[in-house]
Amino acid sequence: MPNEIELKLRIASRDLPQLRCHPAILDALTGKPVTRKLTSIYYDTPQLALLDAGISLRVRRMSGGWFQAVKAAGHALNGLHQRMEWEDIINSGQPDFSKITEPALIKIFDQPDLRNALSPIFTTDVHRTEWQLAWDNGDRIELALDQGDLVIGELREPISEIELELKGGHAARLFDLALALQQDMPLELENISKAQRGYAHYRPQAPAVTRAHYTSLPSQGTAADAFKQIAWECLAHTQGNQEMVLHGDDIEGVHQMRVALRRLRSLLRVFGNIIESDSTGHYETEIRWISNQLGSARDLDVFVMETLPRLLRPLHQHHGLVLLAAKAEKARRQAYLQALSAISSQRYQRLLLALGAWLENESWRKSTSPELRTIDIAQQTLAKHYKQLRRHGRQLARMLPEERHEARLAAKRLRYAAEFFCSLYPNHRTQDFLHALAALQNVLGELNDITVTEVLVRQLAGDRPPRALDEALHLFAGWNASQTEHRLEVMKKAWRRFARHKPFWL
């Protein structure tokens, strides 16, 4: 049962001459590159039964012969696609079901109604150039450049992409090669396969918000394995929200992408004992950079979509508030342009590729550190963050806003650590604790939003605001004072509920 592992990258046509003579390719080349025409026909029923079953059926014309491939949906992350593939030589351009011998696939394709309903639904028509690359340590990669079109009826959609397929050795080599290429030409990670692009014309999928998932860790696992597993989950959380930020309309996309980046930074600190400190500084800087590029958009989302409407409802005709709303919306559009520019930048693409290489080649491992167990780091981290939050909690009701901000950060660090490690403990002990901690963190976040609002409205109004805007500032000052008083009462109750819960790791 072969497992296909490949890294997909988009490349502009203008950069192809540079690709063809790039030293990273020429230095590892084992023979002459081969160019051939590939026509791939994808089959499914009118109801897309194969898509619903999580597989695709492709018949390809190549080098005068016909090849059939059945692929499982698999998964893609950081441009790295991993899926099961069954490929066979066939005699014609029609599917040959006798070649399908995998028991799970036989159950699907042995159905007469399905076979009779299968027909071509889209085609990819490309010229593919292949380079076979090899290195002294045994790593082997096939680099394929595809140029052509996705064809659906009269519609033609251009294709220009690179596929780096691992033929032997370590997957880290895929990222290392991509980084070497991206150093000299713009490349973008591609998490969508050609089949998915074709199916999207039949069953469009709107961008969706992705939230963090608890990582299932083995109870006796090593800290190194846990770090790598959780780090990949953080990257999945980050990239899962890119489409929403770029093309969607749910403000939660920006929020969740920032949460994912904060979780990743927190993870680097949690596992600091097993990570080479020299290797994390650059990544922390770059992760902080992309998070900051999203920060203004998030602050203005909260203000425009949540805070301002509550005050406008009873005062919708106040001229100053209407002016403030217009200024805020303009600033919000600018903040989104900044965020979209950052996500589309080569700096961000390089960060993703570099993190993929760093995780896969495990250059982050401390050579001198002992092999620690995950449970040991969990116990130590949870105890430390819990103690820090409890210390803040004693003075929580009397704190100044900047002191509450520190308490909020302490709650956030404890929550991230608890989510990282909760699978190591019985579910009934973790969930109540996490719910109470989340409620406390949320109300501390709402109090922080009020503080941010105070700064934001002054910035929007300017140094010498006209009378109407000055009145709006005073209205917000009164509103914030009232909201702060109310949220402080909620915070006290949330703290008492949290303090009653026994730590689940004890």
C-alpha positions as CSV (number, residue, x, y, z in Angstrom):
1,M,0.0,0.0,0.0
2,P,2.2,2.9,-1.2
3,N,2.2,6.2,0.6
4,E,2.8,9.2,-1.6
5,I,4.6,12.1,0.0
6,E,5.1,15.3,-2.0
7,L,5.5,19.0,-1.5
8,K,3.5,21.2,-3.8
9,L,4.5,24.8,-4.7
10,R,3.0,27.4,-7.0
11,I,5.4,29.2,-9.3
12,A,4.9,32.0,-11.8
13,S,5.6,31.4,-15.5
14,R,8.1,34.3,-15.5
15,D,10.3,32.4,-13.0
16,L,10.6,29.1,-15.0
17,P,13.9,29.9,-16.8
18,Q,15.5,30.5,-13.4
19,L,14.1,27.3,-12.0
20,R,15.5,25.2,-14.9
21,C,19.1,26.3,-14.3
22,H,18.9,26.6,-10.5
23,P,22.1,25.2,-8.8
24,A,20.1,23.3,-6.2
25,I,18.7,21.2,-9.0
26,L,21.8,21.0,-11.2
27,D,24.0,19.9,-8.2
28,A,21.8,16.9,-7.4
29,L,20.7,16.0,-10.9
30,T,21.2,12.3,-11.8
31,G,20.3,12.4,-15.5
32,K,18.8,14.6,-18.2
33,P,15.4,16.1,-17.4
34,V,12.5,14.6,-19.3
35,T,9.5,16.5,-20.7
36,R,6.3,14.9,-21.8
37,K,2.6,15.6,-22.2
38,L,0.2,14.4,-19.5
39,T,-3.5,14.3,-20.1
40,S,-5.3,13.2,-16.9
41,I,-9.0,12.4,-16.9
42,Y,-10.9,12.3,-13.6
43,Y,-13.9,10.1,-13.2
44,D,-16.9,10.3,-10.9
45,T,-20.7,9.9,-10.8
46,P,-23.0,12.9,-11.3
47,Q,-23.6,12.8,-7.6
48,L,-19.8,12.7,-6.9
49,A,-20.0,9.4,-5.1
50,L,-16.2,8.9,-5.2
51,L,-15.6,12.3,-3.7
52,D,-18.0,11.4,-0.9
53,A,-16.1,8.2,-0.4
54,G,-12.9,10.1,0.1
55,I,-11.1,8.8,-3.1
56,S,-10.4,9.9,-6.6
57,L,-10.1,7.9,-9.9
58,R,-7.8,9.2,-12.6
59,V,-6.9,7.8,-16.0
60,R,-3.8,9.3,-17.5
61,R,-2.3,9.3,-21.0
62,M,1.5,9.5,-20.8
63,S,4.3,8.5,-23.1
64,G,2.0,6.6,-25.4
65,G,0.5,4.5,-22.6
66,W,-2.4,4.6,-20.2
67,F,-2.1,4.6,-16.4
68,Q,-4.8,4.4,-13.8
69,A,-4.5,5.8,-10.3
70,V,-6.8,5.6,-7.3
71,K,-5.9,8.0,-4.5
72,A,-7.3,8.4,-1.0
73,A,-8.0,11.9,0.2
74,G,-5.1,11.9,2.7
75,H,-4.1,15.3,4.1
76,A,-2.1,18.3,3.2
77,L,-0.2,20.6,5.6
78,N,2.5,23.2,4.9
79,G,2.3,22.2,1.2
80,L,3.2,18.6,2.2
81,H,0.7,16.1,0.8
82,Q,0.5,12.6,2.1
83,R,-2.0,10.1,0.8
84,M,-2.3,6.5,-0.3
85,E,-2.1,5.8,-4.0
86,W,-2.6,2.7,-6.1
87,E,-1.3,3.1,-9.7
88,D,-1.5,0.5,-12.6
89,I,-0.8,0.3,-16.3
90,I,-4.1,-0.2,-18.3
91,N,-4.9,-0.8,-21.9
92,S,-7.1,2.1,-22.8
93,G,-8.5,5.4,-21.6
94,Q,-11.3,3.7,-19.8
95,P,-11.1,2.7,-16.1
96,D,-10.1,-1.0,-15.6
97,F,-11.7,-2.2,-12.5
98,S,-9.9,-5.5,-12.6
99,K,-6.7,-3.6,-11.6
100,I,-8.3,-2.5,-8.3
101,T,-7.4,-5.2,-5.8
102,E,-7.3,-3.3,-2.5
103,P,-10.2,-4.8,-0.4
104,A,-11.5,-1.5,0.8
105,L,-11.6,-0.2,-2.8
106,I,-13.2,-3.3,-4.1
107,K,-16.2,-2.8,-1.9
108,I,-16.7,0.6,-3.6
109,F,-15.9,-0.2,-7.2
110,D,-17.7,-3.6,-7.3
111,Q,-21.1,-1.8,-7.1
112,P,-22.6,-2.1,-10.7
113,D,-24.7,1.1,-10.3
114,L,-21.5,3.1,-9.4
115,R,-19.5,1.6,-12.3
116,N,-22.3,2.4,-14.8
117,A,-22.6,6.0,-13.5
118,L,-18.9,6.9,-13.7
119,S,-17.9,9.3,-16.4
120,P,-15.2,12.0,-17.0
121,I,-15.9,15.2,-15.0
122,F,-12.8,17.2,-15.6
123,T,-9.3,16.9,-17.2
124,T,-5.9,18.3,-16.5
125,D,-3.8,18.9,-19.7
126,V,-0.2,19.7,-18.8
127,H,3.4,19.5,-20.0
128,R,5.5,17.9,-17.3
129,T,9.2,18.2,-16.9
130,E,10.8,15.9,-14.5
131,W,14.2,16.1,-12.8
132,Q,15.5,13.1,-10.8
133,L,17.6,14.3,-7.9
134,A,19.8,12.4,-5.4
135,W,22.1,13.2,-2.5
136,D,24.9,11.3,-0.8
137,N,22.9,10.3,2.3
138,G,20.3,8.4,0.2
139,D,17.7,11.1,-0.2
140,R,16.0,11.0,-3.6
141,I,13.4,13.4,-5.0
142,E,11.5,13.7,-8.3
143,L,11.0,17.3,-9.1
144,A,8.1,17.8,-11.5
145,L,7.1,21.1,-13.2
146,D,3.6,21.1,-14.5
147,Q,2.4,23.8,-16.9
148,G,-1.0,23.6,-18.6
149,D,-4.7,23.8,-17.8
150,L,-7.4,22.4,-15.7
151,V,-10.3,21.8,-18.2
152,I,-13.9,21.6,-17.2
153,G,-16.2,21.8,-20.3
154,E,-15.4,25.1,-22.0
155,L,-13.6,26.5,-18.9
156,R,-9.8,26.4,-18.8
157,E,-7.9,27.3,-15.6
158,P,-4.1,27.7,-15.8
159,I,-1.8,25.4,-13.9
160,S,1.8,26.3,-13.0
161,E,3.2,24.3,-10.1
162,I,6.1,22.3,-8.8
163,E,5.7,18.9,-7.2
164,L,8.6,17.6,-5.1
165,E,7.9,13.9,-4.6
166,L,9.9,11.9,-2.0
167,K,11.3,8.8,-3.7
168,G,13.6,7.8,-0.8
169,G,15.1,9.1,2.4
170,H,13.9,11.9,4.6
171,A,10.9,14.2,4.1
172,A,13.0,17.1,5.5
173,R,14.9,17.2,2.1
174,L,11.7,18.3,0.4
175,F,11.6,21.5,2.6
176,D,15.3,22.0,2.3
177,L,15.1,21.9,-1.5
178,A,12.1,24.2,-1.5
179,L,13.9,26.7,0.7
180,A,16.9,26.7,-1.6
181,L,14.6,27.4,-4.6
182,Q,12.6,30.0,-2.8
183,Q,15.8,31.9,-1.9
184,D,16.0,33.0,-5.5
185,M,12.4,33.0,-6.8
186,P,8.9,33.5,-5.4
187,L,7.1,30.3,-4.5
188,E,3.9,29.7,-2.6
189,L,2.9,26.6,-0.7
190,E,0.0,24.8,-2.3
191,N,-2.3,22.8,0.0
192,I,-4.8,22.0,-2.8
193,S,-4.3,19.2,-5.2
194,K,-5.4,19.3,-8.9
195,A,-8.2,17.0,-8.1
196,Q,-9.5,19.3,-5.4
197,R,-9.3,22.3,-7.7
198,G,-11.4,20.4,-10.2
199,Y,-14.0,19.2,-7.7
200,A,-14.3,22.8,-6.3
201,H,-16.1,23.8,-9.5
202,Y,-18.8,21.2,-8.8
203,R,-19.0,21.5,-5.1
204,P,-17.5,24.9,-4.0
205,Q,-16.4,25.0,-0.4
206,A,-16.6,28.4,1.4
207,P,-13.6,29.2,3.6
208,A,-14.1,27.9,7.1
209,V,-12.8,28.8,10.5
210,T,-10.4,26.3,12.0
211,R,-10.0,26.0,15.8
212,A,-7.3,24.3,17.8
213,H,-7.5,20.5,18.3
214,Y,-6.3,18.7,21.4
215,T,-3.3,16.5,20.4
216,S,-3.6,12.9,21.4
217,L,-0.3,12.1,23.1
218,P,0.8,8.6,24.3
219,S,1.1,8.4,28.1
220,Q,4.7,7.1,28.0
221,G,5.8,9.1,25.0
222,T,8.9,11.2,24.8
223,A,9.0,15.0,25.0
224,A,10.7,15.3,21.6
225,D,7.9,13.4,19.9
226,A,5.2,15.4,21.7
227,F,6.8,18.7,20.7
228,K,7.0,17.8,17.1
229,Q,3.4,16.5,17.1
230,I,1.9,19.6,18.8
231,A,4.0,21.9,16.6
232,W,2.5,20.4,13.4
233,E,-1.0,20.8,15.0
234,C,-0.2,24.5,15.6
235,L,0.8,24.9,12.0
236,A,-2.4,23.2,10.8
237,H,-4.4,25.6,13.0
238,T,-2.5,28.5,11.5
239,Q,-2.9,27.5,7.9
240,G,-6.4,26.3,8.4
241,N,-7.5,30.0,8.8
242,Q,-5.6,31.5,5.9
243,E,-8.4,31.1,3.4
244,M,-10.8,32.8,5.8
245,V,-8.5,35.7,6.3
246,L,-7.7,36.0,2.6
247,H,-11.1,35.4,1.1
248,G,-13.7,34.9,3.8
249,D,-16.0,37.2,5.8
250,D,-15.9,35.8,9.3
251,I,-13.7,37.9,11.7
252,E,-13.0,34.8,13.7
253,G,-10.5,33.8,11.0
254,V,-8.0,36.5,11.9
255,H,-8.6,35.8,15.6
256,Q,-8.0,32.0,15.3
257,M,-4.9,32.6,13.1
258,R,-3.4,34.8,15.9
259,V,-4.4,32.2,18.5
260,A,-2.5,29.5,16.5
261,L,0.6,31.7,16.3
262,R,0.5,32.5,20.0
263,R,0.1,28.8,20.8
264,L,3.2,28.0,18.6
265,R,5.3,30.6,20.4
266,S,4.1,29.3,23.8
267,L,5.0,25.8,22.7
268,L,8.6,26.9,22.0
269,R,8.9,28.1,25.6
270,V,7.2,25.0,27.1
271,F,9.7,22.7,25.5
272,G,12.7,25.0,25.9
273,N,14.6,22.3,27.9
274,I,14.9,20.1,24.8
275,I,15.2,22.7,22.1
276,E,18.5,24.3,21.1
277,S,18.0,27.9,22.2
278,D,20.0,29.3,19.3
279,S,17.5,27.9,16.8
280,T,14.3,29.4,18.4
281,G,15.2,33.1,18.4
282,H,14.7,33.6,14.6
283,Y,11.4,31.7,14.6
284,E,10.0,33.6,17.6
285,T,10.9,36.9,15.8
286,E,9.2,35.8,12.6
287,I,6.1,34.3,14.3
288,R,5.7,37.5,16.3
289,W,6.0,39.5,13.1
290,I,3.2,37.8,11.3
291,S,1.1,37.9,14.5
292,N,1.6,41.6,14.8
293,Q,0.6,42.1,11.1
294,L,-2.8,40.6,12.0
295,G,-3.1,42.5,15.3
296,S,-4.6,45.8,14.0
297,A,-7.2,43.9,12.0
298,R,-8.2,41.9,15.1
299,D,-8.4,45.0,17.3
300,L,-10.5,46.9,14.7
301,D,-12.7,43.8,14.1
302,V,-13.7,43.8,17.8
303,F,-14.3,47.5,17.8
304,V,-16.3,47.7,14.6
305,M,-18.2,44.5,14.8
306,E,-18.8,44.1,18.5
307,T,-18.1,47.1,20.7
308,L,-19.3,50.0,18.5
309,P,-22.7,48.5,17.5
310,R,-23.7,48.1,21.2
311,L,-23.2,51.9,21.8
312,L,-24.7,52.8,18.4
313,R,-28.0,51.0,19.0
314,P,-29.3,53.6,21.5
315,L,-27.4,56.5,20.0
316,H,-27.4,55.7,16.3
317,Q,-28.1,59.3,15.3
318,H,-25.1,60.8,17.2
319,H,-23.0,62.6,14.6
320,G,-19.7,62.0,16.5
321,L,-20.3,58.2,16.8
322,V,-21.3,58.0,13.1
323,L,-18.0,59.8,12.2
324,L,-16.1,57.5,14.5
325,A,-17.7,54.4,12.9
326,A,-16.6,55.7,9.4
327,K,-13.1,56.3,10.5
328,A,-12.9,52.9,12.2
329,E,-14.2,51.1,9.1
330,K,-11.6,52.9,6.9
331,A,-8.8,51.9,9.3
332,R,-10.1,48.4,9.4
333,R,-9.9,48.1,5.6
334,Q,-6.3,49.3,5.7
335,A,-5.5,46.9,8.5
336,Y,-6.8,44.0,6.4
337,L,-4.8,45.1,3.4
338,Q,-1.7,44.9,5.7
339,A,-2.7,41.5,7.0
340,L,-3.4,40.1,3.5
341,S,-0.1,41.5,2.2
342,A,1.8,39.8,5.0
343,I,0.1,36.4,4.4
344,S,0.8,36.6,0.7
345,S,4.4,37.7,1.2
346,Q,7.5,35.6,0.5
347,R,8.6,36.3,4.1
348,Y,5.6,34.4,5.4
349,Q,6.1,31.6,2.8
350,R,9.7,31.2,3.9
351,L,8.7,31.0,7.5
352,L,6.3,28.1,6.8
353,L,8.9,26.3,4.7
354,A,11.7,26.9,7.3
355,L,9.5,25.6,10.1
356,G,8.6,22.5,8.1
357,A,12.3,21.8,7.5
358,W,13.2,22.6,11.1
359,L,10.6,20.2,12.4
360,E,11.3,17.4,10.0
361,N,15.1,17.4,10.2
362,E,14.9,17.8,14.0
363,S,17.7,20.2,14.1
364,W,16.0,21.7,17.1
365,R,17.0,18.8,19.3
366,K,19.5,19.5,22.1
367,S,22.3,17.1,21.6
368,T,23.2,17.2,25.3
369,S,19.8,16.9,26.9
370,P,18.6,13.6,28.3
371,E,15.5,11.9,26.8
372,L,12.7,13.4,28.8
373,R,9.2,12.0,29.0
374,T,6.2,14.2,28.0
375,I,4.6,13.6,31.3
376,D,7.6,15.1,33.2
377,I,7.5,18.4,31.1
378,A,3.7,18.4,31.5
379,Q,3.8,18.2,35.3
380,Q,6.5,20.8,35.6
381,T,4.9,23.3,33.1
382,L,1.4,23.0,34.4
383,A,2.5,23.4,38.1
384,K,4.6,26.5,37.2
385,H,1.9,28.3,35.2
386,Y,-0.8,27.4,37.8
387,K,1.3,28.9,40.6
388,Q,1.8,32.1,38.5
389,L,-1.9,32.5,37.9
390,R,-2.8,31.8,41.5
391,R,-0.4,34.5,42.6
392,H,-2.1,37.0,40.3
393,G,-5.5,35.9,41.5
394,R,-5.0,37.1,45.1
395,Q,-5.0,40.7,43.9
396,L,-7.1,40.4,40.8
397,A,-10.0,42.6,41.9
398,R,-7.7,45.5,42.9
399,M,-5.4,45.4,39.9
400,L,-4.7,48.3,37.5
401,P,-5.5,47.5,33.8
402,E,-1.8,46.8,33.0
403,E,-1.6,44.4,36.0
404,R,-4.7,42.6,34.8
405,H,-3.1,42.3,31.4
406,E,-0.3,40.3,33.1
407,A,-2.9,38.1,34.8
408,R,-4.6,37.5,31.4
409,L,-1.2,36.4,29.9
410,A,-0.7,34.0,32.8
411,A,-4.2,32.5,32.3
412,K,-3.4,32.2,28.6
413,R,-0.1,30.4,29.2
414,L,-1.8,28.0,31.6
415,R,-4.6,27.3,29.2
416,Y,-2.3,26.6,26.2
417,A,-0.2,24.2,28.4
418,A,-3.3,22.5,29.7
419,E,-4.6,22.0,26.1
420,F,-1.3,20.7,24.9
421,F,-1.1,18.0,27.7
422,C,-4.8,17.3,28.6
423,S,-4.8,14.0,26.7
424,L,-2.3,12.6,29.2
425,Y,-4.9,12.8,31.9
426,P,-8.5,11.4,32.4
427,N,-11.0,13.4,30.5
428,H,-13.4,13.9,33.4
429,R,-10.6,15.6,35.4
430,T,-9.5,17.9,32.6
431,Q,-12.7,19.3,31.0
432,D,-14.2,21.0,34.0
433,F,-10.9,22.6,34.8
434,L,-10.4,23.8,31.2
435,H,-14.0,25.2,31.0
436,A,-13.4,27.2,34.2
437,L,-10.0,28.4,33.0
438,A,-11.4,29.4,29.6
439,A,-14.2,31.4,31.2
440,L,-11.7,33.3,33.3
441,Q,-9.4,34.0,30.4
442,N,-12.4,35.2,28.3
443,V,-13.5,37.8,30.8
444,L,-9.9,39.0,31.3
445,G,-9.8,39.3,27.5
446,E,-13.0,41.4,27.5
447,L,-11.5,43.7,30.1
448,N,-8.4,44.0,28.0
449,D,-10.6,44.8,24.9
450,I,-12.0,47.7,26.9
451,T,-8.5,49.0,27.5
452,V,-7.6,48.6,23.9
453,T,-10.8,50.4,22.9
454,E,-9.8,53.5,25.0
455,V,-6.5,53.8,23.1
456,L,-8.1,53.0,19.7
457,V,-10.8,55.7,19.9
458,R,-8.3,58.3,20.8
459,Q,-6.1,57.3,17.8
460,L,-9.2,57.4,15.5
461,A,-10.3,60.8,16.8
462,G,-6.9,62.4,16.3
463,D,-5.0,65.0,18.4
464,R,-7.5,67.8,18.0
465,P,-10.9,66.2,17.3
466,P,-13.9,68.3,16.3
467,R,-16.7,68.8,18.8
468,A,-18.8,65.9,17.6
469,L,-15.9,63.5,17.9
470,D,-14.9,64.9,21.2
471,E,-18.4,64.1,22.5
472,A,-18.0,60.6,21.1
473,L,-14.8,60.2,23.2
474,H,-16.7,61.2,26.3
475,L,-19.5,58.8,25.5
476,F,-17.0,56.0,25.1
477,A,-15.3,56.9,28.4
478,G,-18.6,56.6,30.3
479,W,-19.5,53.4,28.4
480,N,-16.1,51.8,29.1
481,A,-16.3,52.7,32.8
482,S,-19.8,51.1,33.0
483,Q,-18.6,48.0,31.1
484,T,-15.5,47.7,33.2
485,E,-17.5,47.7,36.4
486,H,-19.8,45.0,35.1
487,R,-17.0,42.8,33.8
488,L,-15.1,43.1,37.0
489,E,-18.0,41.5,38.8
490,V,-18.1,38.7,36.2
491,M,-14.4,38.3,36.6
492,K,-14.7,37.8,40.4
493,K,-17.2,35.1,39.9
494,A,-15.1,33.4,37.2
495,W,-12.1,33.5,39.5
496,R,-14.0,31.9,42.4
497,R,-15.3,29.1,40.1
498,F,-11.8,28.5,38.7
499,A,-10.2,28.5,42.2
500,R,-12.5,25.8,43.3
501,H,-11.2,23.3,40.7
502,K,-8.5,21.0,41.7
503,P,-5.6,20.9,39.2
504,F,-6.1,17.8,37.1
505,W,-2.4,16.9,37.0
506,L,-2.1,16.4,40.8
